[in-house]
Amino acid sequence: MAKRHDGEQGDATSDETSLEVAGDRATIVLRGEVDITSEGGVDDAVVEGLRRGAELITIDLSDVVFMGSSGLASLLRAERIVKEAGGHLELHRPSRAVRDLLDMTHLTERFTIRDAEAP
């Protein structure tokens, strides 16, 4: 069951997934292993960020040590959900594990990827 903290600045959706919303921007931070056990947390965080008014959803992947096919599918779903809502999705600092998976599946060009620290 996902942990929720109601508050203006954000909520944690699980130990591996956290959400922070500030104005029209939401940051989802993924940590550890992103696989079938954590994909629902990604979906929930994206939907919650949009519900709270975010137009730009950034998924920080810098602390991901493993991403399976379910995790990759959750990124593709996130992209679709955000696009359908009229928003924009960015992947922030993907770890080597995530970058390798995106390269191997030829999806690197599909996403907006930011490697530098956010302003």
Biopython code that builds the backbone (N, CA, C, O; Angstrom):
import numpy as np
from Bio.PDB.StructureBuilder import StructureBuilder

atoms = [
    (1, "MET", "N", (0.851, -1.182, 0.000)),
    (1, "MET", "CA", (0.000, 0.000, 0.000)),
    (1, "MET", "C", (0.893, 1.241, 0.000)),
    (1, "MET", "O", (1.887, 1.296, 0.724)),
    (2, "ALA", "N", (0.537, 2.223, -0.806)),
    (2, "ALA", "CA", (1.343, 3.430, -0.931)),
    (2, "ALA", "C", (1.151, 4.340, 0.270)),
    (2, "ALA", "O", (0.043, 4.490, 0.785)),
    (3, "LYS", "N", (2.247, 4.943, 0.704)),
    (3, "LYS", "CA", (2.177, 5.938, 1.764)),
    (3, "LYS", "C", (1.786, 7.273, 1.147)),
    (3, "LYS", "O", (2.285, 7.623, 0.077)),
    (4, "ARG", "N", (0.928, 8.006, 1.780)),
    (4, "ARG", "CA", (0.500, 9.314, 1.289)),
    (4, "ARG", "C", (0.668, 10.343, 2.394)),
    (4, "ARG", "O", (0.349, 10.087, 3.555)),
    (5, "HIS", "N", (1.164, 11.493, 2.024)),
    (5, "HIS", "CA", (1.260, 12.629, 2.937)),
    (5, "HIS", "C", (0.604, 13.792, 2.232)),
    (5, "HIS", "O", (1.150, 14.302, 1.253)),
    (6, "ASP", "N", (-0.553, 14.228, 2.699)),
    (6, "ASP", "CA", (-1.192, 15.377, 2.079)),
    (6, "ASP", "C", (-0.462, 16.636, 2.503)),
    (6, "ASP", "O", (-0.147, 16.824, 3.678)),
    (7, "GLY", "N", (-0.203, 17.481, 1.544)),
    (7, "GLY", "CA", (0.485, 18.724, 1.823)),
    (7, "GLY", "C", (0.708, 19.485, 0.540)),
    (7, "GLY", "O", (0.679, 18.902, -0.544)),
    (8, "GLU", "N", (0.927, 20.762, 0.645)),
    (8, "GLU", "CA", (1.076, 21.605, -0.527)),
    (8, "GLU", "C", (2.328, 21.277, -1.318)),
    (8, "GLU", "O", (2.304, 21.351, -2.547)),
    (9, "GLN", "N", (3.417, 20.919, -0.663)),
    (9, "GLN", "CA", (4.662, 20.694, -1.369)),
    (9, "GLN", "C", (4.799, 19.301, -1.974)),
    (9, "GLN", "O", (5.536, 19.160, -2.950)),
    (10, "GLY", "N", (4.150, 18.280, -1.470)),
    (10, "GLY", "CA", (4.298, 16.994, -2.125)),
    (10, "GLY", "C", (3.851, 15.828, -1.298)),
    (10, "GLY", "O", (3.500, 15.973, -0.127)),
    (11, "ASP", "N", (3.864, 14.659, -1.917)),
    (11, "ASP", "CA", (3.565, 13.438, -1.207)),
    (11, "ASP", "C", (4.527, 12.347, -1.622)),
    (11, "ASP", "O", (5.025, 12.322, -2.748)),
    (12, "ALA", "N", (4.775, 11.454, -0.695)),
    (12, "ALA", "CA", (5.562, 10.273, -1.018)),
    (12, "ALA", "C", (4.574, 9.178, -1.392)),
    (12, "ALA", "O", (3.611, 8.934, -0.664)),
    (13, "THR", "N", (4.807, 8.515, -2.525)),
    (13, "THR", "CA", (3.893, 7.466, -2.950)),
    (13, "THR", "C", (4.410, 6.085, -2.566)),
    (13, "THR", "O", (3.626, 5.138, -2.493)),
    (14, "SER", "N", (5.686, 5.952, -2.323)),
    (14, "SER", "CA", (6.262, 4.705, -1.814)),
    (14, "SER", "C", (7.687, 4.987, -1.383)),
    (14, "SER", "O", (8.168, 6.112, -1.515)),
    (15, "ASP", "N", (8.363, 3.972, -0.867)),
    (15, "ASP", "CA", (9.752, 4.154, -0.462)),
    (15, "ASP", "C", (10.649, 4.441, -1.661)),
    (15, "ASP", "O", (11.679, 5.099, -1.512)),
    (16, "GLU", "N", (10.277, 3.957, -2.855)),
    (16, "GLU", "CA", (11.095, 4.133, -4.045)),
    (16, "GLU", "C", (10.642, 5.287, -4.919)),
    (16, "GLU", "O", (11.389, 5.722, -5.796)),
    (17, "THR", "N", (9.444, 5.791, -4.704)),
    (17, "THR", "CA", (8.865, 6.830, -5.557)),
    (17, "THR", "C", (8.374, 7.982, -4.688)),
    (17, "THR", "O", (7.610, 7.770, -3.746)),
    (18, "SER", "N", (8.810, 9.200, -5.001)),
    (18, "SER", "CA", (8.300, 10.355, -4.277)),
    (18, "SER", "C", (7.869, 11.423, -5.273)),
    (18, "SER", "O", (8.368, 11.484, -6.397)),
    (19, "LEU", "N", (6.949, 12.248, -4.849)),
    (19, "LEU", "CA", (6.382, 13.301, -5.679)),
    (19, "LEU", "C", (6.448, 14.616, -4.941)),
    (19, "LEU", "O", (6.108, 14.696, -3.760)),
    (20, "GLU", "N", (6.888, 15.649, -5.641)),
    (20, "GLU", "CA", (6.841, 17.014, -5.112)),
    (20, "GLU", "C", (6.264, 17.912, -6.191)),
    (20, "GLU", "O", (6.724, 17.890, -7.333)),
    (21, "VAL", "N", (5.265, 18.696, -5.837)),
    (21, "VAL", "CA", (4.623, 19.604, -6.781)),
    (21, "VAL", "C", (4.841, 21.030, -6.291)),
    (21, "VAL", "O", (4.604, 21.346, -5.125)),
    (22, "ALA", "N", (5.297, 21.882, -7.203)),
    (22, "ALA", "CA", (5.474, 23.302, -6.908)),
    (22, "ALA", "C", (4.962, 24.080, -8.112)),
    (22, "ALA", "O", (5.609, 24.124, -9.158)),
    (23, "GLY", "N", (3.808, 24.686, -7.956)),
    (23, "GLY", "CA", (3.210, 25.435, -9.057)),
    (23, "GLY", "C", (2.832, 24.516, -10.204)),
    (23, "GLY", "O", (2.104, 23.540, -10.023)),
    (24, "ASP", "N", (3.340, 24.842, -11.397)),
    (24, "ASP", "CA", (3.002, 24.042, -12.576)),
    (24, "ASP", "C", (4.052, 22.974, -12.884)),
    (24, "ASP", "O", (4.094, 22.434, -13.989)),
    (25, "ARG", "N", (4.895, 22.677, -11.898)),
    (25, "ARG", "CA", (5.949, 21.667, -12.083)),
    (25, "ARG", "C", (5.836, 20.585, -11.018)),
    (25, "ARG", "O", (5.588, 20.857, -9.844)),
    (26, "ALA", "N", (6.027, 19.356, -11.466)),
    (26, "ALA", "CA", (6.062, 18.226, -10.539)),
    (26, "ALA", "C", (7.341, 17.448, -10.781)),
    (26, "ALA", "O", (7.756, 17.247, -11.922)),
    (27, "THR", "N", (7.957, 17.016, -9.698)),
    (27, "THR", "CA", (9.143, 16.177, -9.788)),
    (27, "THR", "C", (8.836, 14.853, -9.115)),
    (27, "THR", "O", (8.436, 14.796, -7.952)),
    (28, "ILE", "N", (9.035, 13.794, -9.878)),
    (28, "ILE", "CA", (8.892, 12.439, -9.364)),
    (28, "ILE", "C", (10.297, 11.871, -9.273)),
    (28, "ILE", "O", (11.026, 11.849, -10.265)),
    (29, "VAL", "N", (10.680, 11.412, -8.091)),
    (29, "VAL", "CA", (12.003, 10.832, -7.897)),
    (29, "VAL", "C", (11.848, 9.326, -7.715)),
    (29, "VAL", "O", (11.123, 8.863, -6.835)),
    (30, "LEU", "N", (12.537, 8.577, -8.559)),
    (30, "LEU", "CA", (12.552, 7.117, -8.457)),
    (30, "LEU", "C", (13.896, 6.692, -7.904)),
    (30, "LEU", "O", (14.934, 7.241, -8.275)),
    (31, "ARG", "N", (13.873, 5.699, -7.005)),
    (31, "ARG", "CA", (15.102, 5.205, -6.380)),
    (31, "ARG", "C", (15.115, 3.688, -6.395)),
    (31, "ARG", "O", (14.067, 3.042, -6.386)),
    (32, "GLY", "N", (16.305, 3.134, -6.418)),
    (32, "GLY", "CA", (16.448, 1.682, -6.307)),
    (32, "GLY", "C", (16.060, 0.959, -7.576)),
    (32, "GLY", "O", (16.452, 1.350, -8.675)),
    (33, "GLU", "N", (15.283, -0.101, -7.413)),
    (33, "GLU", "CA", (14.861, -0.929, -8.537)),
    (33, "GLU", "C", (13.468, -0.523, -8.990)),
    (33, "GLU", "O", (12.541, -0.443, -8.184)),
    (34, "VAL", "N", (13.330, -0.268, -10.275)),
    (34, "VAL", "CA", (12.035, 0.091, -10.854)),
    (34, "VAL", "C", (11.602, -1.091, -11.713)),
    (34, "VAL", "O", (12.109, -1.312, -12.813)),
    (35, "ASP", "N", (10.652, -1.837, -11.176)),
    (35, "ASP", "CA", (10.190, -3.051, -11.850)),
    (35, "ASP", "C", (8.696, -3.207, -11.624)),
    (35, "ASP", "O", (8.017, -2.237, -11.290)),
    (36, "ILE", "N", (8.184, -4.395, -11.799)),
    (36, "ILE", "CA", (6.743, -4.616, -11.704)),
    (36, "ILE", "C", (6.179, -4.255, -10.330)),
    (36, "ILE", "O", (5.002, -3.913, -10.219)),
    (37, "THR", "N", (6.997, -4.327, -9.293)),
    (37, "THR", "CA", (6.504, -4.016, -7.946)),
    (37, "THR", "C", (6.364, -2.516, -7.698)),
    (37, "THR", "O", (5.671, -2.110, -6.766)),
    (38, "SER", "N", (7.013, -1.685, -8.521)),
    (38, "SER", "CA", (6.973, -0.239, -8.286)),
    (38, "SER", "C", (6.274, 0.546, -9.388)),
    (38, "SER", "O", (6.112, 1.761, -9.271)),
    (39, "GLU", "N", (5.857, -0.133, -10.461)),
    (39, "GLU", "CA", (5.298, 0.607, -11.592)),
    (39, "GLU", "C", (4.012, 1.346, -11.239)),
    (39, "GLU", "O", (3.770, 2.429, -11.772)),
    (40, "GLY", "N", (3.184, 0.795, -10.359)),
    (40, "GLY", "CA", (1.956, 1.480, -9.962)),
    (40, "GLY", "C", (2.232, 2.797, -9.275)),
    (40, "GLY", "O", (1.461, 3.745, -9.424)),
    (41, "GLY", "N", (3.325, 2.876, -8.521)),
    (41, "GLY", "CA", (3.693, 4.123, -7.851)),
    (41, "GLY", "C", (4.036, 5.221, -8.837)),
    (41, "GLY", "O", (3.747, 6.392, -8.594)),
    (42, "VAL", "N", (4.650, 4.848, -9.951)),
    (42, "VAL", "CA", (4.971, 5.830, -10.989)),
    (42, "VAL", "C", (3.678, 6.363, -11.588)),
    (42, "VAL", "O", (3.497, 7.574, -11.716)),
    (43, "ASP", "N", (2.784, 5.457, -11.952)),
    (43, "ASP", "CA", (1.495, 5.864, -12.530)),
    (43, "ASP", "C", (0.744, 6.785, -11.568)),
    (43, "ASP", "O", (0.243, 7.836, -11.969)),
    (44, "ASP", "N", (0.669, 6.385, -10.302)),
    (44, "ASP", "CA", (-0.043, 7.183, -9.297)),
    (44, "ASP", "C", (0.570, 8.573, -9.162)),
    (44, "ASP", "O", (-0.156, 9.563, -9.066)),
    (45, "ALA", "N", (1.898, 8.655, -9.153)),
    (45, "ALA", "CA", (2.574, 9.944, -8.990)),
    (45, "ALA", "C", (2.323, 10.853, -10.187)),
    (45, "ALA", "O", (2.112, 12.053, -10.014)),
    (46, "VAL", "N", (2.343, 10.303, -11.390)),
    (46, "VAL", "CA", (2.081, 11.107, -12.587)),
    (46, "VAL", "C", (0.663, 11.667, -12.546)),
    (46, "VAL", "O", (0.455, 12.863, -12.751)),
    (47, "VAL", "N", (-0.300, 10.804, -12.281)),
    (47, "VAL", "CA", (-1.693, 11.237, -12.231)),
    (47, "VAL", "C", (-1.900, 12.282, -11.133)),
    (47, "VAL", "O", (-2.595, 13.275, -11.345)),
    (48, "GLU", "N", (-1.303, 12.063, -9.969)),
    (48, "GLU", "CA", (-1.443, 13.016, -8.864)),
    (48, "GLU", "C", (-0.806, 14.359, -9.204)),
    (48, "GLU", "O", (-1.374, 15.409, -8.902)),
    (49, "GLY", "N", (0.366, 14.335, -9.829)),
    (49, "GLY", "CA", (1.011, 15.582, -10.231)),
    (49, "GLY", "C", (0.150, 16.381, -11.197)),
    (49, "GLY", "O", (0.014, 17.596, -11.056)),
    (50, "LEU", "N", (-0.427, 15.704, -12.171)),
    (50, "LEU", "CA", (-1.318, 16.377, -13.121)),
    (50, "LEU", "C", (-2.571, 16.892, -12.425)),
    (50, "LEU", "O", (-3.025, 18.003, -12.696)),
    (51, "ARG", "N", (-3.126, 16.084, -11.531)),
    (51, "ARG", "CA", (-4.330, 16.484, -10.801)),
    (51, "ARG", "C", (-4.081, 17.765, -10.002)),
    (51, "ARG", "O", (-4.977, 18.592, -9.837)),
    (52, "ARG", "N", (-2.855, 17.913, -9.512)),
    (52, "ARG", "CA", (-2.514, 19.085, -8.695)),
    (52, "ARG", "C", (-2.037, 20.262, -9.535)),
    (52, "ARG", "O", (-1.532, 21.245, -8.991)),
    (53, "GLY", "N", (-2.190, 20.174, -10.854)),
    (53, "GLY", "CA", (-1.953, 21.324, -11.714)),
    (53, "GLY", "C", (-0.609, 21.394, -12.405)),
    (53, "GLY", "O", (-0.312, 22.397, -13.054)),
    (54, "ALA", "N", (0.202, 20.378, -12.291)),
    (54, "ALA", "CA", (1.507, 20.409, -12.952)),
    (54, "ALA", "C", (1.334, 20.265, -14.467)),
    (54, "ALA", "O", (0.539, 19.454, -14.942)),
    (55, "GLU", "N", (2.085, 21.057, -15.200)),
    (55, "GLU", "CA", (2.120, 20.956, -16.660)),
    (55, "GLU", "C", (3.426, 20.325, -17.126)),
    (55, "GLU", "O", (3.483, 19.726, -18.199)),
    (56, "LEU", "N", (4.463, 20.461, -16.324)),
    (56, "LEU", "CA", (5.753, 19.834, -16.599)),
    (56, "LEU", "C", (5.983, 18.767, -15.533)),
    (56, "LEU", "O", (6.029, 19.063, -14.339)),
    (57, "ILE", "N", (6.126, 17.539, -15.980)),
    (57, "ILE", "CA", (6.426, 16.424, -15.080)),
    (57, "ILE", "C", (7.860, 16.006, -15.357)),
    (57, "ILE", "O", (8.204, 15.643, -16.482)),
    (58, "THR", "N", (8.695, 16.058, -14.326)),
    (58, "THR", "CA", (10.084, 15.621, -14.442)),
    (58, "THR", "C", (10.241, 14.348, -13.615)),
    (58, "THR", "O", (9.867, 14.303, -12.443)),
    (59, "ILE", "N", (10.796, 13.324, -14.240)),
    (59, "ILE", "CA", (11.066, 12.081, -13.513)),
    (59, "ILE", "C", (12.573, 11.986, -13.328)),
    (59, "ILE", "O", (13.321, 11.830, -14.293)),
    (60, "ASP", "N", (13.010, 12.084, -12.069)),
    (60, "ASP", "CA", (14.429, 12.003, -11.716)),
    (60, "ASP", "C", (14.804, 10.533, -11.579)),
    (60, "ASP", "O", (14.274, 9.815, -10.731)),
    (61, "LEU", "N", (15.726, 10.104, -12.430)),
    (61, "LEU", "CA", (16.125, 8.691, -12.485)),
    (61, "LEU", "C", (17.572, 8.478, -12.036)),
    (61, "LEU", "O", (18.154, 7.424, -12.293)),
    (62, "SER", "N", (18.145, 9.464, -11.375)),
    (62, "SER", "CA", (19.576, 9.408, -11.033)),
    (62, "SER", "C", (19.909, 8.338, -10.008)),
    (62, "SER", "O", (21.049, 7.875, -9.961)),
    (63, "ASP", "N", (18.940, 7.927, -9.178)),
    (63, "ASP", "CA", (19.209, 6.930, -8.143)),
    (63, "ASP", "C", (18.610, 5.560, -8.459)),
    (63, "ASP", "O", (18.436, 4.738, -7.559)),
    (64, "VAL", "N", (18.293, 5.311, -9.728)),
    (64, "VAL", "CA", (17.752, 4.015, -10.132)),
    (64, "VAL", "C", (18.918, 3.075, -10.416)),
    (64, "VAL", "O", (19.782, 3.386, -11.236)),
    (65, "VAL", "N", (18.947, 1.924, -9.738)),
    (65, "VAL", "CA", (20.031, 0.960, -9.933)),
    (65, "VAL", "C", (19.647, -0.158, -10.897)),
    (65, "VAL", "O", (20.516, -0.832, -11.450)),
    (66, "PHE", "N", (18.334, -0.355, -11.099)),
    (66, "PHE", "CA", (17.856, -1.366, -12.036)),
    (66, "PHE", "C", (16.504, -0.922, -12.559)),
    (66, "PHE", "O", (15.667, -0.431, -11.803)),
    (67, "MET", "N", (16.294, -1.098, -13.863)),
    (67, "MET", "CA", (14.969, -0.861, -14.441)),
    (67, "MET", "C", (14.660, -2.027, -15.360)),
    (67, "MET", "O", (15.392, -2.305, -16.310)),
    (68, "GLY", "N", (13.563, -2.700, -15.059)),
    (68, "GLY", "CA", (13.109, -3.807, -15.884)),
    (68, "GLY", "C", (12.147, -3.323, -16.952)),
    (68, "GLY", "O", (11.882, -2.128, -17.080)),
    (69, "SER", "N", (11.629, -4.276, -17.720)),
    (69, "SER", "CA", (10.707, -3.922, -18.798)),
    (69, "SER", "C", (9.433, -3.262, -18.258)),
    (69, "SER", "O", (8.847, -2.417, -18.935)),
    (70, "SER", "N", (9.003, -3.631, -17.063)),
    (70, "SER", "CA", (7.822, -2.995, -16.463)),
    (70, "SER", "C", (8.101, -1.537, -16.126)),
    (70, "SER", "O", (7.228, -0.684, -16.280)),
    (71, "GLY", "N", (9.308, -1.252, -15.670)),
    (71, "GLY", "CA", (9.689, 0.132, -15.394)),
    (71, "GLY", "C", (9.728, 0.954, -16.670)),
    (71, "GLY", "O", (9.279, 2.100, -16.694)),
    (72, "LEU", "N", (10.265, 0.366, -17.726)),
    (72, "LEU", "CA", (10.291, 1.044, -19.019)),
    (72, "LEU", "C", (8.866, 1.299, -19.510)),
    (72, "LEU", "O", (8.565, 2.373, -20.030)),
    (73, "ALA", "N", (7.998, 0.309, -19.342)),
    (73, "ALA", "CA", (6.594, 0.476, -19.730)),
    (73, "ALA", "C", (5.947, 1.602, -18.933)),
    (73, "ALA", "O", (5.114, 2.335, -19.467)),
    (74, "SER", "N", (6.317, 1.749, -17.664)),
    (74, "SER", "CA", (5.732, 2.826, -16.852)),
    (74, "SER", "C", (6.182, 4.194, -17.361)),
    (74, "SER", "O", (5.409, 5.150, -17.300)),
    (75, "LEU", "N", (7.412, 4.312, -17.861)),
    (75, "LEU", "CA", (7.865, 5.579, -18.445)),
    (75, "LEU", "C", (7.079, 5.893, -19.714)),
    (75, "LEU", "O", (6.701, 7.040, -19.947)),
    (76, "LEU", "N", (6.836, 4.877, -20.528)),
    (76, "LEU", "CA", (6.066, 5.077, -21.754)),
    (76, "LEU", "C", (4.618, 5.458, -21.444)),
    (76, "LEU", "O", (4.036, 6.306, -22.121)),
    (77, "ARG", "N", (4.040, 4.827, -20.418)),
    (77, "ARG", "CA", (2.682, 5.195, -19.992)),
    (77, "ARG", "C", (2.654, 6.624, -19.479)),
    (77, "ARG", "O", (1.740, 7.388, -19.789)),
    (78, "ALA", "N", (3.673, 6.984, -18.681)),
    (78, "ALA", "CA", (3.751, 8.345, -18.145)),
    (78, "ALA", "C", (3.784, 9.358, -19.285)),
    (78, "ALA", "O", (3.095, 10.378, -19.240)),
    (79, "GLU", "N", (4.576, 9.075, -20.290)),
    (79, "GLU", "CA", (4.661, 9.972, -21.441)),
    (79, "GLU", "C", (3.287, 10.137, -22.104)),
    (79, "GLU", "O", (2.883, 11.252, -22.433)),
    (80, "ARG", "N", (2.584, 9.040, -22.294)),
    (80, "ARG", "CA", (1.262, 9.082, -22.928)),
    (80, "ARG", "C", (0.264, 9.865, -22.077)),
    (80, "ARG", "O", (-0.461, 10.720, -22.586)),
    (81, "ILE", "N", (0.232, 9.568, -20.778)),
    (81, "ILE", "CA", (-0.708, 10.231, -19.869)),
    (81, "ILE", "C", (-0.453, 11.740, -19.836)),
    (81, "ILE", "O", (-1.391, 12.533, -19.907)),
    (82, "VAL", "N", (0.798, 12.127, -19.730)),
    (82, "VAL", "CA", (1.144, 13.554, -19.661)),
    (82, "VAL", "C", (0.802, 14.247, -20.977)),
    (82, "VAL", "O", (0.243, 15.344, -20.986)),
    (83, "LYS", "N", (1.142, 13.602, -22.077)),
    (83, "LYS", "CA", (0.854, 14.191, -23.393)),
    (83, "LYS", "C", (-0.648, 14.355, -23.601)),
    (83, "LYS", "O", (-1.098, 15.386, -24.100)),
    (84, "GLU", "N", (-1.426, 13.338, -23.220)),
    (84, "GLU", "CA", (-2.883, 13.423, -23.361)),
    (84, "GLU", "C", (-3.477, 14.539, -22.506)),
    (84, "GLU", "O", (-4.525, 15.090, -22.845)),
    (85, "ALA", "N", (-2.813, 14.873, -21.401)),
    (85, "ALA", "CA", (-3.280, 15.955, -20.524)),
    (85, "ALA", "C", (-2.781, 17.320, -20.992)),
    (85, "ALA", "O", (-3.089, 18.342, -20.378)),
    (86, "GLY", "N", (-2.009, 17.337, -22.080)),
    (86, "GLY", "CA", (-1.497, 18.601, -22.599)),
    (86, "GLY", "C", (-0.220, 19.068, -21.926)),
    (86, "GLY", "O", (0.182, 20.222, -22.079)),
    (87, "GLY", "N", (0.418, 18.178, -21.182)),
    (87, "GLY", "CA", (1.641, 18.539, -20.470)),
    (87, "GLY", "C", (2.888, 18.060, -21.187)),
    (87, "GLY", "O", (2.834, 17.612, -22.333)),
    (88, "HIS", "N", (4.013, 18.164, -20.493)),
    (88, "HIS", "CA", (5.314, 17.772, -21.041)),
    (88, "HIS", "C", (6.044, 16.927, -20.002)),
    (88, "HIS", "O", (6.015, 17.234, -18.810)),
    (89, "LEU", "N", (6.694, 15.870, -20.456)),
    (89, "LEU", "CA", (7.448, 14.968, -19.586)),
    (89, "LEU", "C", (8.930, 15.072, -19.904)),
    (89, "LEU", "O", (9.326, 15.081, -21.069)),
    (90, "GLU", "N", (9.747, 15.150, -18.859)),
    (90, "GLU", "CA", (11.199, 15.117, -19.006)),
    (90, "GLU", "C", (11.767, 14.039, -18.089)),
    (90, "GLU", "O", (11.282, 13.825, -16.978)),
    (91, "LEU", "N", (12.802, 13.369, -18.577)),
    (91, "LEU", "CA", (13.562, 12.441, -17.742)),
    (91, "LEU", "C", (14.815, 13.176, -17.298)),
    (91, "LEU", "O", (15.533, 13.746, -18.119)),
    (92, "HIS", "N", (15.072, 13.160, -16.004)),
    (92, "HIS", "CA", (16.175, 13.921, -15.428)),
    (92, "HIS", "C", (17.283, 12.978, -14.961)),
    (92, "HIS", "O", (17.036, 12.056, -14.183)),
    (93, "ARG", "N", (18.480, 13.210, -15.433)),
    (93, "ARG", "CA", (19.698, 12.493, -15.035)),
    (93, "ARG", "C", (19.518, 10.974, -14.931)),
    (93, "ARG", "O", (19.725, 10.410, -13.856)),
    (94, "PRO", "N", (19.137, 10.304, -16.019)),
    (94, "PRO", "CA", (18.995, 8.849, -15.935)),
    (94, "PRO", "C", (20.327, 8.193, -15.553)),
    (94, "PRO", "O", (21.388, 8.541, -16.070)),
    (95, "SER", "N", (20.230, 7.249, -14.643)),
    (95, "SER", "CA", (21.425, 6.497, -14.226)),
    (95, "SER", "C", (21.946, 5.683, -15.403)),
    (95, "SER", "O", (21.281, 5.576, -16.434)),
    (96, "ARG", "N", (23.123, 5.116, -15.249)),
    (96, "ARG", "CA", (23.708, 4.286, -16.302)),
    (96, "ARG", "C", (22.779, 3.126, -16.647)),
    (96, "ARG", "O", (22.628, 2.788, -17.821)),
    (97, "ALA", "N", (22.159, 2.517, -15.652)),
    (97, "ALA", "CA", (21.254, 1.389, -15.894)),
    (97, "ALA", "C", (20.071, 1.813, -16.764)),
    (97, "ALA", "O", (19.682, 1.089, -17.681)),
    (98, "VAL", "N", (19.504, 2.976, -16.479)),
    (98, "VAL", "CA", (18.360, 3.467, -17.246)),
    (98, "VAL", "C", (18.807, 3.892, -18.637)),
    (98, "VAL", "O", (18.158, 3.571, -19.632)),
    (99, "ARG", "N", (19.908, 4.608, -18.699)),
    (99, "ARG", "CA", (20.429, 5.072, -19.998)),
    (99, "ARG", "C", (20.713, 3.882, -20.918)),
    (99, "ARG", "O", (20.371, 3.913, -22.100)),
    (100, "ASP", "N", (21.337, 2.836, -20.373)),
    (100, "ASP", "CA", (21.625, 1.650, -21.178)),
    (100, "ASP", "C", (20.343, 1.009, -21.700)),
    (100, "ASP", "O", (20.286, 0.589, -22.856)),
    (101, "LEU", "N", (19.314, 0.931, -20.857)),
    (101, "LEU", "CA", (18.041, 0.345, -21.278)),
    (101, "LEU", "C", (17.390, 1.203, -22.370)),
    (101, "LEU", "O", (16.887, 0.666, -23.357)),
    (102, "LEU", "N", (17.395, 2.507, -22.202)),
    (102, "LEU", "CA", (16.826, 3.392, -23.227)),
    (102, "LEU", "C", (17.586, 3.263, -24.545)),
    (102, "LEU", "O", (16.980, 3.237, -25.616)),
    (103, "ASP", "N", (18.910, 3.183, -24.464)),
    (103, "ASP", "CA", (19.726, 3.007, -25.673)),
    (103, "ASP", "C", (19.434, 1.667, -26.343)),
    (103, "ASP", "O", (19.239, 1.602, -27.556)),
    (104, "MET", "N", (19.406, 0.604, -25.548)),
    (104, "MET", "CA", (19.212, -0.740, -26.074)),
    (104, "MET", "C", (17.848, -0.887, -26.769)),
    (104, "MET", "O", (17.721, -1.627, -27.745)),
    (105, "THR", "N", (16.839, -0.183, -26.262)),
    (105, "THR", "CA", (15.490, -0.279, -26.821)),
    (105, "THR", "C", (15.208, 0.836, -27.836)),
    (105, "THR", "O", (14.087, 0.965, -28.328)),
    (106, "HIS", "N", (16.223, 1.631, -28.142)),
    (106, "HIS", "CA", (16.113, 2.720, -29.121)),
    (106, "HIS", "C", (15.039, 3.736, -28.731)),
    (106, "HIS", "O", (14.329, 4.261, -29.590)),
    (107, "LEU", "N", (14.926, 4.007, -27.439)),
    (107, "LEU", "CA", (13.932, 4.960, -26.951)),
    (107, "LEU", "C", (14.553, 6.271, -26.466)),
    (107, "LEU", "O", (13.836, 7.161, -26.007)),
    (108, "THR", "N", (15.858, 6.395, -26.562)),
    (108, "THR", "CA", (16.528, 7.603, -26.078)),
    (108, "THR", "C", (15.968, 8.853, -26.748)),
    (108, "THR", "O", (15.759, 9.870, -26.087)),
    (109, "GLU", "N", (15.726, 8.783, -28.046)),
    (109, "GLU", "CA", (15.242, 9.944, -28.785)),
    (109, "GLU", "C", (13.764, 10.239, -28.529)),
    (109, "GLU", "O", (13.289, 11.333, -28.833)),
    (110, "ARG", "N", (13.048, 9.286, -27.983)),
    (110, "ARG", "CA", (11.615, 9.481, -27.744)),
    (110, "ARG", "C", (11.349, 10.448, -26.589)),
    (110, "ARG", "O", (10.342, 11.155, -26.580)),
    (111, "PHE", "N", (12.259, 10.471, -25.619)),
    (111, "PHE", "CA", (12.076, 11.272, -24.411)),
    (111, "PHE", "C", (12.946, 12.520, -24.442)),
    (111, "PHE", "O", (14.001, 12.541, -25.077)),
    (112, "THR", "N", (12.496, 13.556, -23.752)),
    (112, "THR", "CA", (13.351, 14.703, -23.465)),
    (112, "THR", "C", (14.166, 14.318, -22.243)),
    (112, "THR", "O", (13.613, 14.034, -21.180)),
    (113, "ILE", "N", (15.483, 14.310, -22.399)),
    (113, "ILE", "CA", (16.373, 13.891, -21.317)),
    (113, "ILE", "C", (17.251, 15.066, -20.916)),
    (113, "ILE", "O", (17.917, 15.679, -21.750)),
    (114, "ARG", "N", (17.239, 15.366, -19.629)),
    (114, "ARG", "CA", (18.080, 16.439, -19.070)),
    (114, "ARG", "C", (19.134, 15.786, -18.180)),
    (114, "ARG", "O", (18.811, 15.099, -17.212)),
    (115, "ASP", "N", (20.395, 16.014, -18.526)),
    (115, "ASP", "CA", (21.490, 15.421, -17.754)),
    (115, "ASP", "C", (22.049, 16.356, -16.700)),
    (115, "ASP", "O", (22.747, 15.909, -15.791)),
    (116, "ALA", "N", (21.760, 17.638, -16.801)),
    (116, "ALA", "CA", (22.277, 18.629, -15.855)),
    (116, "ALA", "C", (21.308, 18.814, -14.703)),
    (116, "ALA", "O", (20.149, 18.403, -14.770)),
    (117, "GLU", "N", (21.799, 19.437, -13.650)),
    (117, "GLU", "CA", (20.940, 19.779, -12.514)),
    (117, "GLU", "C", (19.830, 20.719, -12.973)),
    (117, "GLU", "O", (20.051, 21.604, -13.801)),
    (118, "ALA", "N", (18.642, 20.515, -12.427)),
    (118, "ALA", "CA", (17.528, 21.404, -12.757)),
    (118, "ALA", "C", (17.789, 22.784, -12.172)),
    (118, "ALA", "O", (18.399, 22.906, -11.110)),
    (119, "PRO", "N", (17.323, 23.839, -12.872)),
    (119, "PRO", "CA", (17.568, 25.211, -12.364)),
    (119, "PRO", "C", (16.812, 25.488, -11.094)),
    (119, "PRO", "O", (16.909, 26.586, -10.545)),
]
sb = StructureBuilder()
sb.init_structure("model")
sb.init_model(0)
sb.init_chain("A")
sb.init_seg("    ")
for serial, (resi, resn, name, xyz) in enumerate(atoms, 1):
    if name == "N":
        sb.init_residue(resn, " ", resi, " ")
    sb.init_atom(name, np.array(xyz, "f"), 0.0, 1.0, " ", f" {name:<3s}", serial, name[0])
structure = sb.get_structure()
